[in-house]
Amino acid sequence: MQDTATFEDLIHEGANASVDGWDFSWFHGRATEQRPSWGYLKLMAAEMRVARAALDIQTGGGEVLSEVPAFPPLTVATEHWPPNLQLARRALEPRGVRVVDVAEDAPFPFSDETFDLVVSRHPNVVLWDEIARVLSPGGRYLAQQIGPGSNRELAQFLTGPREIGDERSPARAAADAQAAGLVIDELRHEALPTTFNDVAAVVHFLRKVIWTVPDFTVDRYRARLADLHEHIRRHGPFVAHAQRILVRAHKPAR
Protein backbone atom coordinates (compact mmCIF):
# COMPACT_ATOMS: atom_id res chain seq x y z
CA MET A 1 0.00 0.00 0.00
CA GLN A 2 1.32 3.42 -0.96
CA ASP A 3 0.72 5.35 2.30
CA THR A 4 2.12 8.67 1.07
CA ALA A 5 0.59 8.61 -2.42
CA THR A 6 -2.25 11.00 -3.15
CA PHE A 7 -5.55 9.94 -4.69
CA GLU A 8 -4.49 11.40 -8.04
CA ASP A 9 -1.14 9.60 -7.88
CA LEU A 10 -2.87 6.27 -7.29
CA ILE A 11 -5.48 6.86 -9.98
CA HIS A 12 -2.75 7.67 -12.49
CA GLU A 13 -0.75 4.58 -11.54
CA GLY A 14 -3.68 2.20 -11.80
CA ALA A 15 -4.89 3.75 -15.05
CA ASN A 16 -1.52 3.41 -16.77
CA ALA A 17 -0.42 -0.07 -15.74
CA SER A 18 -0.44 -2.60 -18.58
CA VAL A 19 -3.43 -4.94 -18.65
CA ASP A 20 -2.01 -7.31 -21.27
CA GLY A 21 -2.22 -11.01 -20.45
CA TRP A 22 -3.23 -12.67 -17.19
CA ASP A 23 -0.05 -11.99 -15.26
CA PHE A 24 -1.17 -10.57 -11.91
CA SER A 25 2.32 -9.91 -10.49
CA TRP A 26 1.66 -6.14 -10.62
CA PHE A 27 -0.72 -6.58 -7.68
CA HIS A 28 2.00 -7.87 -5.33
CA GLY A 29 1.70 -5.94 -2.07
CA ARG A 30 -1.41 -4.12 -3.33
CA ALA A 31 -4.10 -6.80 -3.64
CA THR A 32 -4.56 -10.49 -2.93
CA GLU A 33 -7.08 -13.13 -3.96
CA GLN A 34 -7.45 -16.45 -2.20
CA ARG A 35 -7.17 -19.39 -4.60
CA PRO A 36 -9.79 -22.17 -4.81
CA SER A 37 -9.09 -25.26 -2.76
CA TRP A 38 -9.20 -27.64 -5.74
CA GLY A 39 -6.01 -26.35 -7.45
CA TYR A 40 -6.93 -25.92 -11.10
CA LEU A 41 -3.38 -26.10 -12.46
CA LYS A 42 -2.73 -29.40 -10.69
CA LEU A 43 -5.98 -30.87 -12.04
CA MET A 44 -5.25 -29.66 -15.57
CA ALA A 45 -1.70 -31.03 -15.53
CA ALA A 46 -3.02 -34.44 -14.44
CA GLU A 47 -5.55 -34.45 -17.27
CA MET A 48 -2.90 -33.40 -19.80
CA ARG A 49 -0.69 -36.33 -18.82
CA VAL A 50 -3.25 -38.86 -20.06
CA ALA A 51 -4.70 -36.96 -23.03
CA ARG A 52 -3.71 -37.43 -26.66
CA ALA A 53 -5.22 -34.18 -27.99
CA ALA A 54 -6.08 -31.14 -25.85
CA LEU A 55 -7.72 -27.77 -26.43
CA ASP A 56 -7.37 -24.78 -24.08
CA ILE A 57 -10.13 -22.23 -24.72
CA GLN A 58 -9.50 -18.49 -24.16
CA THR A 59 -5.97 -19.07 -22.93
CA GLY A 60 -5.25 -15.38 -22.27
CA GLY A 61 -1.50 -14.85 -22.52
CA GLY A 62 -0.90 -18.56 -22.01
CA GLU A 63 0.27 -17.96 -18.45
CA VAL A 64 -1.59 -20.92 -16.91
CA LEU A 65 -1.21 -23.39 -19.75
CA SER A 66 2.53 -22.72 -19.94
CA GLU A 67 2.86 -24.02 -16.37
CA VAL A 68 1.89 -27.54 -17.46
CA PRO A 69 5.03 -29.75 -17.39
CA ALA A 70 4.16 -31.86 -20.45
CA PHE A 71 1.60 -31.50 -23.23
CA PRO A 72 -0.27 -34.15 -25.24
CA PRO A 73 1.05 -34.79 -28.79
CA LEU A 74 -1.60 -32.39 -30.13
CA THR A 75 -2.24 -29.31 -27.99
CA VAL A 76 -4.07 -26.24 -29.28
CA ALA A 77 -5.06 -22.99 -27.55
CA THR A 78 -7.47 -20.28 -28.62
CA GLU A 79 -7.29 -16.54 -27.93
CA HIS A 80 -8.56 -13.45 -29.73
CA TRP A 81 -7.49 -10.25 -27.97
CA PRO A 82 -4.36 -9.17 -29.94
CA PRO A 83 -2.06 -8.36 -26.98
CA ASN A 84 -2.90 -11.69 -25.34
CA LEU A 85 -2.62 -13.56 -28.63
CA GLN A 86 0.93 -12.28 -29.07
CA LEU A 87 1.88 -13.20 -25.49
CA ALA A 88 0.36 -16.68 -25.81
CA ARG A 89 2.18 -17.44 -29.05
CA ARG A 90 5.45 -16.30 -27.54
CA ALA A 91 4.97 -18.49 -24.48
CA LEU A 92 3.43 -21.60 -26.04
CA GLU A 93 4.52 -22.05 -29.64
CA PRO A 94 8.16 -22.83 -28.76
CA ARG A 95 6.76 -25.80 -26.81
CA GLY A 96 4.76 -27.07 -29.76
CA VAL A 97 1.36 -25.62 -28.83
CA ARG A 98 -0.54 -24.09 -31.74
CA VAL A 99 -2.31 -20.85 -30.75
CA VAL A 100 -5.30 -20.01 -32.95
CA ASP A 101 -7.05 -16.65 -33.21
CA VAL A 102 -10.70 -17.40 -32.36
CA ALA A 103 -13.22 -14.88 -31.03
CA GLU A 104 -14.71 -15.93 -27.72
CA ASP A 105 -18.24 -16.16 -29.18
CA ALA A 106 -17.26 -17.75 -32.52
CA PRO A 107 -17.58 -21.45 -33.48
CA PHE A 108 -14.35 -23.38 -33.10
CA PRO A 109 -12.44 -23.93 -36.37
CA PHE A 110 -11.85 -27.58 -35.54
CA SER A 111 -13.39 -30.80 -36.85
CA ASP A 112 -15.88 -32.83 -34.84
CA GLU A 113 -14.41 -35.10 -32.16
CA THR A 114 -10.86 -33.74 -32.52
CA PHE A 115 -9.96 -33.54 -28.82
CA ASP A 116 -10.22 -35.94 -25.92
CA LEU A 117 -9.62 -33.07 -23.47
CA VAL A 118 -10.98 -29.51 -23.46
CA VAL A 119 -9.94 -27.13 -20.67
CA SER A 120 -10.62 -23.49 -19.87
CA ARG A 121 -9.80 -21.15 -17.00
CA HIS A 122 -12.08 -18.16 -16.50
CA PRO A 123 -13.73 -18.17 -19.93
CA ASN A 124 -15.82 -15.08 -20.60
CA VAL A 125 -18.13 -17.04 -22.91
CA VAL A 126 -18.82 -20.79 -22.67
CA LEU A 127 -19.99 -22.36 -25.93
CA TRP A 128 -21.26 -25.67 -24.59
CA ASP A 129 -22.46 -26.99 -27.94
CA GLU A 130 -19.07 -26.33 -29.51
CA ILE A 131 -17.26 -27.97 -26.59
CA ALA A 132 -19.42 -31.06 -26.96
CA ARG A 133 -18.93 -31.08 -30.73
CA VAL A 134 -15.11 -31.08 -30.68
CA LEU A 135 -14.86 -33.61 -27.84
CA SER A 136 -14.37 -37.22 -28.86
CA PRO A 137 -16.70 -39.82 -27.28
CA GLY A 138 -15.47 -40.36 -23.74
CA GLY A 139 -13.59 -37.04 -23.86
CA ARG A 140 -13.36 -34.83 -20.79
CA TYR A 141 -14.04 -31.16 -20.04
CA LEU A 142 -12.33 -29.35 -17.15
CA ALA A 143 -12.94 -25.68 -16.39
CA GLN A 144 -12.61 -23.12 -13.64
CA GLN A 145 -15.32 -20.58 -14.33
CA ILE A 146 -16.31 -17.22 -12.86
CA GLY A 147 -19.34 -17.60 -10.61
CA PRO A 148 -22.35 -15.29 -10.26
CA GLY A 149 -21.77 -11.88 -8.72
CA SER A 150 -18.01 -12.23 -8.52
CA ASN A 151 -16.59 -9.37 -6.43
CA ARG A 152 -20.10 -7.95 -6.15
CA GLU A 153 -19.10 -5.90 -3.08
CA LEU A 154 -16.70 -3.88 -5.19
CA ALA A 155 -19.14 -3.51 -8.07
CA GLN A 156 -21.94 -2.41 -5.76
CA PHE A 157 -19.73 0.12 -3.97
CA LEU A 158 -19.24 1.82 -7.33
CA THR A 159 -22.62 1.33 -8.99
CA GLY A 160 -25.09 0.77 -6.16
CA PRO A 161 -27.28 -2.30 -5.61
CA ARG A 162 -27.66 -4.58 -8.61
CA GLU A 163 -29.50 -7.81 -9.28
CA ILE A 164 -27.30 -10.89 -9.55
CA GLY A 165 -28.49 -13.07 -12.42
CA ASP A 166 -28.09 -16.82 -12.78
CA GLU A 167 -26.19 -16.81 -16.08
CA ARG A 168 -22.95 -17.80 -14.30
CA SER A 169 -24.48 -19.98 -11.58
CA PRO A 170 -23.47 -23.62 -11.00
CA ALA A 171 -27.05 -24.70 -11.74
CA ARG A 172 -26.99 -22.86 -15.07
CA ALA A 173 -23.63 -24.39 -15.97
CA ALA A 174 -24.94 -27.88 -15.19
CA ALA A 175 -28.13 -27.35 -17.19
CA ASP A 176 -26.28 -25.94 -20.23
CA ALA A 177 -23.68 -28.71 -20.16
CA GLN A 178 -26.35 -31.38 -20.00
CA ALA A 179 -28.35 -29.71 -22.78
CA ALA A 180 -25.25 -29.97 -24.98
CA GLY A 181 -25.01 -33.69 -24.29
CA LEU A 182 -22.31 -33.68 -21.60
CA VAL A 183 -22.46 -35.53 -18.30
CA ILE A 184 -21.48 -33.57 -15.19
CA ASP A 185 -18.93 -35.44 -13.05
CA GLU A 186 -18.11 -32.73 -10.51
CA LEU A 187 -19.47 -29.25 -9.78
CA ARG A 188 -18.07 -27.10 -6.97
CA HIS A 189 -18.48 -23.45 -5.97
CA GLU A 190 -16.37 -21.33 -3.63
CA ALA A 191 -16.44 -17.66 -2.55
CA LEU A 192 -12.89 -16.37 -2.04
CA PRO A 193 -11.75 -13.15 -0.32
CA THR A 194 -10.20 -10.53 -2.62
CA THR A 195 -8.43 -7.74 -0.72
CA PHE A 196 -7.54 -4.34 -2.22
CA ASN A 197 -4.96 -2.30 -0.33
CA ASP A 198 -5.26 0.89 -2.38
CA VAL A 199 -7.40 2.48 -5.07
CA ALA A 200 -4.67 1.99 -7.72
CA ALA A 201 -5.18 -1.77 -7.36
CA VAL A 202 -8.94 -1.29 -7.76
CA VAL A 203 -8.51 0.75 -10.95
CA HIS A 204 -6.05 -1.72 -12.45
CA PHE A 205 -8.28 -4.66 -11.50
CA LEU A 206 -11.39 -3.12 -13.07
CA ARG A 207 -9.49 -2.36 -16.27
CA LYS A 208 -8.20 -5.94 -16.40
CA VAL A 209 -11.22 -7.93 -15.20
CA ILE A 210 -13.70 -5.99 -17.29
CA TRP A 211 -16.83 -7.99 -16.49
CA THR A 212 -16.79 -6.78 -12.85
CA VAL A 213 -18.05 -3.30 -13.86
CA PRO A 214 -18.51 -3.52 -17.65
CA ASP A 215 -18.84 0.24 -18.23
CA PHE A 216 -15.90 1.15 -16.00
CA THR A 217 -13.74 4.13 -16.83
CA VAL A 218 -11.83 6.29 -14.38
CA ASP A 219 -13.66 9.42 -15.49
CA ARG A 220 -17.12 7.84 -15.17
CA TYR A 221 -16.45 6.56 -11.65
CA ARG A 222 -14.00 9.16 -10.34
CA ALA A 223 -16.29 10.37 -7.54
CA ARG A 224 -16.94 6.87 -6.22
CA LEU A 225 -13.25 6.00 -6.56
CA ALA A 226 -12.50 9.01 -4.38
CA ASP A 227 -15.00 7.68 -1.82
CA LEU A 228 -13.34 4.27 -1.99
CA HIS A 229 -9.89 5.83 -1.51
CA GLU A 230 -11.18 7.58 1.62
CA HIS A 231 -12.81 4.34 2.84
CA ILE A 232 -9.51 2.47 2.53
CA ARG A 233 -7.60 5.33 4.18
CA ARG A 234 -9.95 5.33 7.17
CA HIS A 235 -10.87 1.65 7.54
CA GLY A 236 -8.11 -0.34 5.88
CA PRO A 237 -8.20 -2.70 2.87
CA PHE A 238 -11.44 -3.21 0.97
CA VAL A 239 -12.56 -6.85 0.85
CA ALA A 240 -14.75 -8.39 -1.84
CA HIS A 241 -15.32 -12.04 -2.74
CA ALA A 242 -14.43 -13.73 -6.02
CA GLN A 243 -16.83 -16.49 -7.04
CA ARG A 244 -15.27 -19.57 -8.63
CA ILE A 245 -16.85 -22.73 -10.06
CA LEU A 246 -15.12 -25.99 -10.90
CA VAL A 247 -16.77 -27.99 -13.67
CA ARG A 248 -15.71 -31.49 -14.66
CA ALA A 249 -17.76 -33.27 -17.31
CA HIS A 250 -17.44 -35.86 -20.05
CA LYS A 251 -18.99 -36.73 -23.37
CA PRO A 252 -20.60 -40.17 -23.22
CA ALA A 253 -18.89 -42.95 -25.12
CA ARG A 254 -20.82 -44.44 -27.99
C-alpha positions as CSV (number, residue, x, y, z in Angstrom):
1,M,0.0,0.0,0.0
2,Q,1.3,3.4,-1.0
3,D,0.7,5.3,2.3
4,T,2.1,8.7,1.1
5,A,0.6,8.6,-2.4
6,T,-2.3,11.0,-3.2
7,F,-5.6,9.9,-4.7
8,E,-4.5,11.4,-8.0
9,D,-1.1,9.6,-7.9
10,L,-2.9,6.3,-7.3
11,I,-5.5,6.9,-10.0
12,H,-2.7,7.7,-12.5
13,E,-0.7,4.6,-11.5
14,G,-3.7,2.2,-11.8
15,A,-4.9,3.8,-15.0
16,N,-1.5,3.4,-16.8
17,A,-0.4,-0.1,-15.7
18,S,-0.4,-2.6,-18.6
19,V,-3.4,-4.9,-18.7
20,D,-2.0,-7.3,-21.3
21,G,-2.2,-11.0,-20.5
22,W,-3.2,-12.7,-17.2
23,D,0.0,-12.0,-15.3
24,F,-1.2,-10.6,-11.9
25,S,2.3,-9.9,-10.5
26,W,1.7,-6.1,-10.6
27,F,-0.7,-6.6,-7.7
28,H,2.0,-7.9,-5.3
29,G,1.7,-5.9,-2.1
30,R,-1.4,-4.1,-3.3
31,A,-4.1,-6.8,-3.6
32,T,-4.6,-10.5,-2.9
33,E,-7.1,-13.1,-4.0
34,Q,-7.5,-16.4,-2.2
35,R,-7.2,-19.4,-4.6
36,P,-9.8,-22.2,-4.8
37,S,-9.1,-25.3,-2.8
38,W,-9.2,-27.6,-5.7
39,G,-6.0,-26.4,-7.4
40,Y,-6.9,-25.9,-11.1
41,L,-3.4,-26.1,-12.5
42,K,-2.7,-29.4,-10.7
43,L,-6.0,-30.9,-12.0
44,M,-5.2,-29.7,-15.6
45,A,-1.7,-31.0,-15.5
46,A,-3.0,-34.4,-14.4
47,E,-5.6,-34.5,-17.3
48,M,-2.9,-33.4,-19.8
49,R,-0.7,-36.3,-18.8
50,V,-3.3,-38.9,-20.1
51,A,-4.7,-37.0,-23.0
52,R,-3.7,-37.4,-26.7
53,A,-5.2,-34.2,-28.0
54,A,-6.1,-31.1,-25.8
55,L,-7.7,-27.8,-26.4
56,D,-7.4,-24.8,-24.1
57,I,-10.1,-22.2,-24.7
58,Q,-9.5,-18.5,-24.2
59,T,-6.0,-19.1,-22.9
60,G,-5.3,-15.4,-22.3
61,G,-1.5,-14.8,-22.5
62,G,-0.9,-18.6,-22.0
63,E,0.3,-18.0,-18.5
64,V,-1.6,-20.9,-16.9
65,L,-1.2,-23.4,-19.8
66,S,2.5,-22.7,-19.9
67,E,2.9,-24.0,-16.4
68,V,1.9,-27.5,-17.5
69,P,5.0,-29.7,-17.4
70,A,4.2,-31.9,-20.4
71,F,1.6,-31.5,-23.2
72,P,-0.3,-34.1,-25.2
73,P,1.0,-34.8,-28.8
74,L,-1.6,-32.4,-30.1
75,T,-2.2,-29.3,-28.0
76,V,-4.1,-26.2,-29.3
77,A,-5.1,-23.0,-27.5
78,T,-7.5,-20.3,-28.6
79,E,-7.3,-16.5,-27.9
80,H,-8.6,-13.4,-29.7
81,W,-7.5,-10.2,-28.0
82,P,-4.4,-9.2,-29.9
83,P,-2.1,-8.4,-27.0
84,N,-2.9,-11.7,-25.3
85,L,-2.6,-13.6,-28.6
86,Q,0.9,-12.3,-29.1
87,L,1.9,-13.2,-25.5
88,A,0.4,-16.7,-25.8
89,R,2.2,-17.4,-29.1
90,R,5.5,-16.3,-27.5
91,A,5.0,-18.5,-24.5
92,L,3.4,-21.6,-26.0
93,E,4.5,-22.1,-29.6
94,P,8.2,-22.8,-28.8
95,R,6.8,-25.8,-26.8
96,G,4.8,-27.1,-29.8
97,V,1.4,-25.6,-28.8
98,R,-0.5,-24.1,-31.7
99,V,-2.3,-20.8,-30.7
100,V,-5.3,-20.0,-32.9
101,D,-7.0,-16.6,-33.2
102,V,-10.7,-17.4,-32.4
103,A,-13.2,-14.9,-31.0
104,E,-14.7,-15.9,-27.7
105,D,-18.2,-16.2,-29.2
106,A,-17.3,-17.7,-32.5
107,P,-17.6,-21.5,-33.5
108,F,-14.3,-23.4,-33.1
109,P,-12.4,-23.9,-36.4
110,F,-11.8,-27.6,-35.5
111,S,-13.4,-30.8,-36.8
112,D,-15.9,-32.8,-34.8
113,E,-14.4,-35.1,-32.2
114,T,-10.9,-33.7,-32.5
115,F,-10.0,-33.5,-28.8
116,D,-10.2,-35.9,-25.9
117,L,-9.6,-33.1,-23.5
118,V,-11.0,-29.5,-23.5
119,V,-9.9,-27.1,-20.7
120,S,-10.6,-23.5,-19.9
121,R,-9.8,-21.2,-17.0
122,H,-12.1,-18.2,-16.5
123,P,-13.7,-18.2,-19.9
124,N,-15.8,-15.1,-20.6
125,V,-18.1,-17.0,-22.9
126,V,-18.8,-20.8,-22.7
127,L,-20.0,-22.4,-25.9
128,W,-21.3,-25.7,-24.6
129,D,-22.5,-27.0,-27.9
130,E,-19.1,-26.3,-29.5
131,I,-17.3,-28.0,-26.6
132,A,-19.4,-31.1,-27.0
133,R,-18.9,-31.1,-30.7
134,V,-15.1,-31.1,-30.7
135,L,-14.9,-33.6,-27.8
136,S,-14.4,-37.2,-28.9
137,P,-16.7,-39.8,-27.3
138,G,-15.5,-40.4,-23.7
139,G,-13.6,-37.0,-23.9
140,R,-13.4,-34.8,-20.8
141,Y,-14.0,-31.2,-20.0
142,L,-12.3,-29.3,-17.2
143,A,-12.9,-25.7,-16.4
144,Q,-12.6,-23.1,-13.6
145,Q,-15.3,-20.6,-14.3
146,I,-16.3,-17.2,-12.9
147,G,-19.3,-17.6,-10.6
148,P,-22.3,-15.3,-10.3
149,G,-21.8,-11.9,-8.7
150,S,-18.0,-12.2,-8.5
151,N,-16.6,-9.4,-6.4
152,R,-20.1,-7.9,-6.1
153,E,-19.1,-5.9,-3.1
154,L,-16.7,-3.9,-5.2
155,A,-19.1,-3.5,-8.1
156,Q,-21.9,-2.4,-5.8
157,F,-19.7,0.1,-4.0
158,L,-19.2,1.8,-7.3
159,T,-22.6,1.3,-9.0
160,G,-25.1,0.8,-6.2
161,P,-27.3,-2.3,-5.6
162,R,-27.7,-4.6,-8.6
163,E,-29.5,-7.8,-9.3
164,I,-27.3,-10.9,-9.5
165,G,-28.5,-13.1,-12.4
166,D,-28.1,-16.8,-12.8
167,E,-26.2,-16.8,-16.1
168,R,-22.9,-17.8,-14.3
169,S,-24.5,-20.0,-11.6
170,P,-23.5,-23.6,-11.0
171,A,-27.0,-24.7,-11.7
172,R,-27.0,-22.9,-15.1
173,A,-23.6,-24.4,-16.0
174,A,-24.9,-27.9,-15.2
175,A,-28.1,-27.3,-17.2
176,D,-26.3,-25.9,-20.2
177,A,-23.7,-28.7,-20.2
178,Q,-26.3,-31.4,-20.0
179,A,-28.3,-29.7,-22.8
180,A,-25.2,-30.0,-25.0
181,G,-25.0,-33.7,-24.3
182,L,-22.3,-33.7,-21.6
183,V,-22.5,-35.5,-18.3
184,I,-21.5,-33.6,-15.2
185,D,-18.9,-35.4,-13.1
186,E,-18.1,-32.7,-10.5
187,L,-19.5,-29.3,-9.8
188,R,-18.1,-27.1,-7.0
189,H,-18.5,-23.5,-6.0
190,E,-16.4,-21.3,-3.6
191,A,-16.4,-17.7,-2.6
192,L,-12.9,-16.4,-2.0
193,P,-11.8,-13.1,-0.3
194,T,-10.2,-10.5,-2.6
195,T,-8.4,-7.7,-0.7
196,F,-7.5,-4.3,-2.2
197,N,-5.0,-2.3,-0.3
198,D,-5.3,0.9,-2.4
199,V,-7.4,2.5,-5.1
200,A,-4.7,2.0,-7.7
201,A,-5.2,-1.8,-7.4
202,V,-8.9,-1.3,-7.8
203,V,-8.5,0.7,-10.9
204,H,-6.1,-1.7,-12.5
205,F,-8.3,-4.7,-11.5
206,L,-11.4,-3.1,-13.1
207,R,-9.5,-2.4,-16.3
208,K,-8.2,-5.9,-16.4
209,V,-11.2,-7.9,-15.2
210,I,-13.7,-6.0,-17.3
211,W,-16.8,-8.0,-16.5
212,T,-16.8,-6.8,-12.8
213,V,-18.1,-3.3,-13.9
214,P,-18.5,-3.5,-17.7
215,D,-18.8,0.2,-18.2
216,F,-15.9,1.2,-16.0
217,T,-13.7,4.1,-16.8
218,V,-11.8,6.3,-14.4
219,D,-13.7,9.4,-15.5
220,R,-17.1,7.8,-15.2
221,Y,-16.5,6.6,-11.6
222,R,-14.0,9.2,-10.3
223,A,-16.3,10.4,-7.5
224,R,-16.9,6.9,-6.2
225,L,-13.2,6.0,-6.6
226,A,-12.5,9.0,-4.4
227,D,-15.0,7.7,-1.8
228,L,-13.3,4.3,-2.0
229,H,-9.9,5.8,-1.5
230,E,-11.2,7.6,1.6
231,H,-12.8,4.3,2.8
232,I,-9.5,2.5,2.5
233,R,-7.6,5.3,4.2
234,R,-10.0,5.3,7.2
235,H,-10.9,1.7,7.5
236,G,-8.1,-0.3,5.9
237,P,-8.2,-2.7,2.9
238,F,-11.4,-3.2,1.0
239,V,-12.6,-6.8,0.9
240,A,-14.7,-8.4,-1.8
241,H,-15.3,-12.0,-2.7
242,A,-14.4,-13.7,-6.0
243,Q,-16.8,-16.5,-7.0
244,R,-15.3,-19.6,-8.6
245,I,-16.8,-22.7,-10.1
246,L,-15.1,-26.0,-10.9
247,V,-16.8,-28.0,-13.7
248,R,-15.7,-31.5,-14.7
249,A,-17.8,-33.3,-17.3
250,H,-17.4,-35.9,-20.0
251,K,-19.0,-36.7,-23.4
252,P,-20.6,-40.2,-23.2
253,A,-18.9,-42.9,-25.1
254,R,-20.8,-44.4,-28.0
